[in-house]
């Protein structure tokens, strides 16, 4: 029985960058020093984007018990995985770049861009917006208002 289970599942590591130019992402997986599987299909949940780097742990399911008939159903990178999530939290994390979107247990949404910059293509609509300095954009004032082409001073809380 244990032999059958060993042939239904395989645990290995990716050896190359994933190939993501076809209808299904594929990856090369090394299961042992003698067993290298090329072009294994990677199944992921709809809407999630992931291109795990080389060295990622890969779990394969071999439905027929034949390793050549296997698909990757889960992967984890030990070095780049997100650490410190609280019970109930979920999110997206790019450990290579250091970017995180975390849906926190208290209901907050934490966005940490690895580059320090959030890029939005389109319109951002917010019910209210308060800067880190405490300036509320919906009803702040400016000093130094004069007629003509003079400029105002910065926003005041």
N, C-alpha and C positions, 0 to 999 in steps of 0.2 A: 504493500500500500504506500509506504513512504517513497519508494522508487517511482511510483506512478505520480505522486504529488510533485516530486522533483522534476519530472518531465512535463508537467502541466504548467509549471511556473519557472521563470528564470530571473535571476538577479545579476545585473552586470553594470558596466559603466560605458558611457558614450566615449568614443575615441576621436571623433571629428565633430565639427560644427554640423548642426542639423541642416538638411536640405529642405528648403521651404518654397520651391518654385513650381511644384506640381499641385494636383488636387488634394494630396495628403502629404503632410510633413513626414520625412523619413530620417532615420539616423543609423549610424553604424554602432553596434554594441559588442563589447568584449565580455563574454561570460566567464571565460577561463583562459589560461595561457594557450590552450589548443582550440578554443571555440570563439570565432569571430563571425558575427552575423551582420551582413550588409543590408541596407535599405529596409530596415524594419519600420513599418508604419507606426506613427505616434498618434494615438487617439486622445483628444482633449475635449473638454466641455465647450459647447457652442458659446461663442462670444469672448472666450479667453484667448489671449495672445501670449505665446511663450516660445522662445527659441533657446532652450537650455544649452549652456556652454559645454565644451568637451570636459569630461571628468564627472558628468552628472550621473548619479545612480539611476538605473532604469529597471523597472519591473515589467517583465514580459509575461504574457499569457499565451500558452501554446495549446490551443483548443483541441488539436488532434493528438497531442503528445509528441508532435514532431517540431523540433526547434525551428526548422525552416518555414514553418507555418505559424509564425508568432507575431504578436503586435505589442507595442509598448502601451501600457495602461496607466502608468504612474511614473513620475520622476521627481527627484529631489537632489539639490546640490548642497552638500554638507557645508561648504565654505560660505556660500552666498545666500542661504535660506534666511528668512526673517526670524529673528529671535525676540522673545519678550511679549508675545501677544497674550492678552488676558482672556479669560474664559468668555466665549461669545463673540470675540472680535474676528473680523475678516478683512481682507483687503487685497491689494496688488503690491508686489514688491519686486524691484529690479536690483538684486544684490550687487551686480557688477557695477552699475552706475550709482547706486545708493538712493534711488528714488522710491518713495512709498506713498500709497494712498491707503489709509487705515480707517475702517469704519469701527470706531471705538465702542466699547461696551456701554459707555454713558450716553451714546447717541451723537457725539461729536464726530466730525470727519476731519482727519488729520492728513494734510498733504505736505510731503517733504520732497521737493525737487532736488535731485542729486547735483544738478548744475546751478541751483540757486534761482532758477528762472522757470516760471509757469507760462507756457505759450498756449493761447486760446485762439483758434481760428473760427471766428464767428462772434456773435454778440453774447455778452455776459449780462444777465438780469439778476438783480439781487433785491430782496425785500428791504434790506438795510445793509449798510456797509460802514464799518468803523475801522479806521487805520490803526496800525500798531501804536501810534502816538496818541490815540484816543479821539481823533477828529472824526465826527460823524458826517459823512459826505452829503446826506440828504438835507441837513440844515445848518452847516457851519457858515461862519462869516469870514470876510477878508477885511483887513485894515488897509489904510492908504488909498481909499477910493476917492478919485478926483475926476473932474470932467476932462474930456479930450482923450489923448492917447496914452496917458500915464498908466503904469502898471500897478496892480494891487500888491500888497504884501502877501505872504503865505497864509494858508488857512489857519483859523483860530478855532479852538475847541469850543 
